[in-house]
Amino acid sequence: MLRIHVETPADAELSSTLDELVAERARRMLAAALEAEVDAYVTALSDERDVQGHRLVVRNGHAVARSLVTGAGSIEVRAPRVNDRRVDEVTGEKLRFRSVILPPWARKSRRWPRSCP
């Protein structure tokens, strides 16, 4: 991760605080984007019901936290979970929610490491 060059101990404290601030804001922005993605998915499929009238696609808490390496540093991510009980009528396979923002296998952002200009 790129860091700010510091001259004095007071500047060192300021730069670590700045790095922590950037990482925390990145974590919050990612969490908000993931929540919005899941909400849009669940809302779009809210009319899908089983024979008893229960929704087939519902929220199901959050996944276990995992570390993601980004340009802002390493951040902890707890992705929202979706319980999707729909089945593809042609293949018989269960349909699943896959996040476009954060795929299940991702441990690094797609743009990390970036080449320096």
C-alpha positions in Angstrom: 0.0 0.0 0.0 1.2 3.5 -0.7 1.9 5.6 2.3 2.6 9.2 3.0 6.3 10.0 3.8 6.5 11.6 7.2 9.2 13.7 8.9 8.2 13.8 12.6 6.4 11.5 15.0 3.3 13.8 15.0 3.1 13.5 11.2 3.4 9.7 11.6 0.4 9.6 13.8 -1.6 11.8 11.3 -0.7 9.5 8.4 -1.7 6.3 10.2 -5.0 8.0 11.2 -5.5 9.1 7.5 -4.9 5.5 6.3 -7.3 4.1 8.9 -9.9 6.7 7.9 -9.6 5.8 4.2 -9.8 2.1 4.9 -12.9 2.5 7.1 -14.7 4.7 4.5 -13.9 2.1 1.8 -15.3 -0.6 4.0 -18.5 1.4 4.6 -18.9 2.2 0.9 -18.5 -1.4 -0.1 -20.9 -2.6 2.5 -23.5 0.0 1.3 -23.0 -1.1 -2.3 -23.4 -4.8 -1.4 -26.6 -4.1 0.7 -28.1 -2.1 -2.3 -27.3 -4.9 -4.7 -29.0 -7.5 -2.5 -32.0 -5.3 -1.8 -32.5 -4.7 -5.6 -32.2 -8.5 -6.2 -34.7 -9.4 -3.5 -37.1 -6.6 -4.4 -37.1 -7.6 -8.1 -38.0 -11.1 -7.2 -40.5 -10.3 -4.4 -43.5 -11.6 -6.4 -42.0 -15.1 -6.8 -43.9 -17.3 -4.3 -44.3 -21.0 -3.5 -47.6 -22.9 -3.3 -48.1 -21.8 0.4 -47.5 -18.1 -0.6 -44.0 -17.8 0.9 -41.4 -15.8 -0.9 -38.8 -17.8 -2.8 -36.1 -15.2 -2.5 -35.4 -13.6 0.9 -32.5 -12.1 2.8 -30.6 -14.4 5.1 -28.3 -12.4 7.3 -24.6 -11.9 6.5 -21.8 -14.3 5.5 -18.7 -14.7 7.7 -16.3 -11.8 7.5 -13.4 -12.1 5.1 -10.4 -9.9 4.3 -10.3 -8.1 0.9 -7.2 -6.4 -0.4 -8.0 -3.1 -2.1 -6.2 0.1 -3.1 -7.2 1.5 0.3 -5.5 -1.5 2.1 -6.9 -4.7 3.6 -10.5 -4.3 4.7 -12.9 -6.7 6.4 -16.1 -7.5 4.5 -19.3 -9.1 5.6 -21.4 -9.8 2.5 -25.2 -10.1 2.8 -26.6 -13.5 2.1 -29.6 -14.4 0.0 -31.8 -17.5 0.4 -32.9 -18.2 -3.2 -35.2 -21.3 -3.4 -36.1 -21.0 -7.0 -35.3 -23.9 -9.4 -34.6 -23.7 -13.1 -37.5 -25.5 -14.8 -35.4 -26.6 -17.8 -32.2 -28.0 -16.1 -33.6 -28.6 -12.6 -30.7 -26.7 -11.0 -31.1 -24.4 -8.1 -30.9 -20.7 -9.0 -28.5 -18.6 -6.9 -27.6 -15.0 -6.2 -24.1 -14.1 -7.3 -22.8 -10.6 -6.4 -21.3 -8.7 -9.4 -19.5 -6.4 -6.9 -17.9 -9.1 -4.7 -17.8 -12.6 -6.2 -17.6 -15.5 -3.6 -14.0 -16.3 -4.5 -12.6 -12.7 -4.4 -9.9 -11.9 -2.0 -8.4 -9.0 -3.9 -10.0 -6.2 -5.9 -9.8 -6.6 -9.6 -7.7 -3.5 -10.0 -5.1 -4.4 -7.3 -2.2 -4.1 -7.8 -2.4 -1.2 -10.1 0.6 -0.4 -12.3 2.1 3.0 -11.4 2.2 5.7 -14.0 
